[in-house]
Amino acid sequence: MNRSPSHATDSRDGTGEGNLVVRRGSHADTDALAIVAALDSSRPLTGRTVVAELDGRIVAAVSLHDGRVVADPFVATADVVELLRVRTTGGRSAARSRRRWLPLPARQPLTPRLA
């Protein structure tokens, strides 16, 4: 996995239509994030974010604070949102990261049986 602050890749379908960049959001992205949130009929994201740019335009973003996502509904962003979720959970799927494990009961010491 690429550990750089941004990661660029060509489109998945191999047509070369667009360049996708995933990077940390910055203060300069505030207006663009507000526009995407308005298009998505959502509240703007606050705090630290990870954004996905397609050809230099932010099309989706996820909040590192609460995991909320905003995405441009006029762009096919389902794969982009999944990529953002995987990227922000450290490679773990969302379902796996929420799993709660219960502790095992304490083991009883072995005692020899006397006949």
PyMOL commands that set and color helices and strands:
alter all, ss='L'
color gray80, all
select helices_A, chain A and resi 27-39+78-88+94-98
alter helices_A, ss='H'
color red, helices_A
select strands_A, chain A and resi 6-10+19-24+49-54+57-63+69-71
alter strands_A, ss='S'
color yellow, strands_A
deselect
rebuild
show_as cartoon
